[in-house]
């Protein structure tokens, strides 16, 4: 059950919707439901997912913080790096927070992105097939 003291009175959970994944660039710092939303990604101690709660609930938390007097006043000193395909598991990795000076990861080559979506068995089969095609001169 959701605490009725969180969020604006008379609003339901369905009133809190956000398109996409909450990143700093995608959240409006002047909108109470989004001002702190991006900061609730990959919270310390949370493993297995980037979000500890649904985005709609995190929007309520952001709004609650705003109503309690919190306001964005300073530029952050760290940024969130999304999980990579080479991480332990791209769906359960929360990503990581790094100093703002940390370089952004290089975008993956489209071929690498496609290969990273394959299972280990599929990669082995592809490797074997490409090797055979190379030896036969058909590649």
C-alpha positions in Angstrom: 0.0 0.0 0.0 1.3 3.5 -0.9 1.5 6.0 1.9 -1.2 8.6 1.2 1.1 11.3 2.5 3.4 10.9 -0.4 2.4 12.8 -3.6 -0.2 15.4 -4.1 -3.6 14.8 -2.4 -6.2 13.4 -4.8 -3.7 12.0 -7.3 -3.3 8.3 -8.0 -0.3 6.3 -9.0 -1.4 6.4 -12.6 -1.0 10.2 -12.6 2.7 9.7 -12.3 4.1 8.6 -15.7 7.4 9.2 -17.3 8.5 8.3 -20.9 11.7 6.4 -21.1 14.4 5.8 -18.5 15.1 8.6 -16.0 18.4 10.2 -16.9 19.6 13.7 -15.8 19.2 15.0 -19.4 15.7 13.6 -19.7 14.3 15.0 -16.4 13.0 18.6 -16.0 14.8 20.1 -12.9 11.9 22.6 -12.5 9.2 19.9 -12.3 8.7 18.4 -8.8 8.0 14.9 -10.1 11.3 14.8 -12.1 13.7 17.1 -10.3 15.2 14.2 -8.3 13.9 11.3 -10.3 17.2 10.7 -12.1 19.1 10.6 -8.7 17.0 7.5 -7.7 18.8 5.3 -10.3 21.3 2.8 -9.1 21.0 3.7 -5.4 23.9 2.6 -3.1 23.5 -1.0 -1.9 20.9 -1.9 -4.6 22.0 -4.8 -6.8 20.0 -6.6 -9.4 18.3 -3.6 -11.1 18.9 0.0 -11.8 15.7 1.0 -10.0 14.7 -0.1 -6.5 11.1 0.9 -7.2 8.9 1.7 -10.2 9.4 5.0 -11.9 5.9 6.2 -10.9 6.7 5.6 -7.2 10.1 7.3 -7.6 8.3 10.3 -9.1 6.2 10.5 -5.9 9.4 10.5 -3.9 10.9 13.2 -6.1 7.7 15.3 -5.6 7.8 14.6 -1.8 11.4 15.8 -1.6 10.4 19.0 -3.5 7.4 19.6 -1.2 9.7 19.3 1.8 11.9 22.1 0.5 14.6 20.3 -1.5 15.5 22.0 -4.7 18.3 21.4 -7.2 20.9 24.2 -6.4 24.2 22.8 -7.5 25.7 20.9 -10.4 26.3 17.3 -9.6 29.8 16.0 -9.0 29.1 12.5 -10.3 27.2 10.9 -13.2 25.5 7.6 -13.9 27.0 5.3 -16.5 24.4 2.8 -17.9 25.3 -0.9 -17.7 27.3 -2.2 -20.6 26.7 -5.4 -22.6 30.0 -6.7 -21.3 28.9 -6.4 -17.6 27.8 -9.4 -15.5 24.3 -9.2 -16.9 22.9 -6.2 -18.8 19.4 -6.6 -17.4 20.2 -6.8 -13.7 23.3 -4.6 -13.5 22.4 -1.2 -11.9 25.0 0.7 -13.8 27.5 2.8 -11.8 28.0 6.3 -10.6 31.4 7.8 -11.5 33.0 11.2 -11.0 31.8 13.8 -13.6 35.3 13.9 -15.1 35.2 10.2 -15.9 35.1 9.8 -19.7 31.9 8.5 -21.3 32.1 5.0 -22.7 32.8 4.8 -26.4 29.6 3.8 -28.4 29.8 0.2 -29.3 30.2 -0.8 -33.0 26.9 -2.1 -34.4 28.5 -5.5 -35.0 29.7 -5.7 -31.4 26.1 -4.8 -30.2 24.7 -7.6 -32.4 27.3 -10.1 -31.2 26.8 -9.2 -27.6 23.1 -10.1 -27.9 24.0 -13.7 -28.9 24.4 -16.5 -26.4 27.8 -18.1 -25.9 26.7 -21.1 -28.0 25.5 -18.9 -30.8 28.8 -17.0 -30.7 30.7 -20.2 -30.9 28.6 -21.4 -33.9 29.1 -18.1 -35.6 32.8 -18.2 -35.0 33.1 -21.7 -36.4 30.9 -20.8 -39.5 33.0 -17.6 -40.2 36.2 -19.6 -39.8 35.0 -22.2 -42.3 33.8 -19.5 -44.8 37.2 -17.8 -44.5 39.1 -21.1 -45.1 36.9 -21.8 -48.1 37.4 -18.3 -49.5 33.7 -17.5 -49.5 34.0 -14.7 -46.9 
